[in-house]
Amino acid sequence: MTPPTSEPTRSAPVHAPSQHFPVTPGGDLLVGGIPLTRLAERVGSTPFYAYSRELLRQRVTELRAALPAAVELHYAMKANPMPAVVGFMAGLVNGIDVASAGELKVALDAGADPKDISFAGPGKRDAELRQALAAGVLVNVESLRELRVLAELQQALGLSARVALRVNPDFELKGSGMKMGGGPKQFGIDVDQVGAAMDLVRAGGLGFEGFHLFAGSQNLRAESICEAQRKSYELALRLAEGAPTPVKFLNLGGGFGIPYFPGEQRLDLAPIGANLDDICARAKTQLPLAAIVIELGRYFVGEAGLYVTRIVDRKVSCGQVFLVCDGGLNHHLSASGNFGQVIRKNYPATLVTRSGSSAEGGAREVASVVGPLCTPLDLLADRMNLPVAEVGDLAVIFQSGAYGASASPQAFLGHPVVTEVLV
């Protein structure tokens, strides 16, 4: 029997398929030049994440063309710590930013040079600080305690600690999805405590290299990012007057966002490039030894990834179609809306069907894509206008390269963990 269909309604907006993954004449998606249905056979099981090498390379190339050559690009691997992705990115960018000893191990194993690794995080354990010191990476210090511990470890190990002060700025990044600076925060050292931190750097004989400022993330407003960069530079310039040695490292953070939802516009890089060009020109005379660093995670990898799950049941309840899949929020918490969304919105999604009715063309219906978990929160797509699908077809969530597998509760209810592939 033909399944019930319905026309698009306001409660079921049509998401255009991601422009980054072409659609074949037969209705399949191409991932790294491979049809998705074939890739699923190669992977051997669903669900899985697939990340495109070519899209990662394109994003880095795009940024280098838009930003001044003097700006160094760092990959914040918390966005996607898959070892193959980290190893690939290490060959494209100037540095890797880690947020735990576990991530530090992945970065080192991937071949990143310790001198190009920085370690941030508000709760570094003594053992982690010891590991960072032994590895020779730059520690973005976030408290006075960390400075005291590093000074003791430096003496115990006979090594020189490299430190930068992560400063909690006295402003925030306007329009950010997550505000990480300005006002009370667990991140960094408040501006009014930087003087005391400098005293500890001197007293401990620590190797001061500069400052790390990160005001917020997931911002699509170029003017807000430019304002935060200017304010961060001015703050660093002011704080540098009390530094024990010249600034060699100035991380201005990131905050570059990607569009997820209907109506969102892509970030305009042109004004950001012009703004950084002005900052770099000033830094040549005001901070002549400083490397100007932009730290990005989601912006590098977010659009380069897909989450793919297979439909295991099709149900109609009170007239509403539910496509039940073998993976859900246990693998992709952010797409379910439970990773910070105040009002849940659908990520762009499509279905790849055996009938060839996929991202473009063919019969469509309003349906909800749900996972296998015993909770109504397990929702990947809520009443979206999608191709008509049956058991065995594939559901695809776009914009899934960042904060996916590693940011999801994979042990919840005992379902299998998700596979990840770099194509």
Helices and strands as residue ranges (DSSP letters): E 30-31, E 34-35, H 36-43, E 48-51, H 53-66, E 72-76, G 77-79, H 83-90, E 95-98, H 101-109, G 114-116, E 117-119, H 126-135, E 138-141, H 144-157, E 162-168, E 178-179, E 189-190, G 191-193, H 194-204, E 207-213, E 216-217, H 222-240, E 249-251, H 269-286, E 291-296, H 298-301, G 302-304, E 305-317, E 320-325, H 333-336, E 349-352, E 364-370, E 379-387, E 394-397, G 405-407, G 412-414, E 419-422
